[in-house]
């Protein structure tokens, strides 16, 4: 079965549009999740401030708030790593290797040394302006 050039072009443009829409949806979800994270952080910071006030006044209330903050931070920590794992899996399934490896490099904690000392022929060091 042979397809006309218009059919192939329409097929290609529709796949490009779908890819762009999917990328936009992912970015929108990221923005929405960032807004949720900010509100959760504010909630945690409010609890920390309340715990600080309760430490000198009511030690039992302080202990309860401390437990709540620990649970909240543990939940947020797990949610963060779940999100990172989901992002890595999503990038791998979409063949977005640049995003995948950039994220992995960021997680490794190692940084590339870009300030290598280079000597000129006269023995002085080359200084970069960057």
HELIX and SHEET records of a PDB file:
HELIX    1   1 UNK A    5  UNK A   57  1                                  53    
HELIX    2   2 UNK A   59  UNK A   93  1                                  35    
HELIX    3   3 UNK A   97  UNK A  108  1                                  12    
END                                                                             
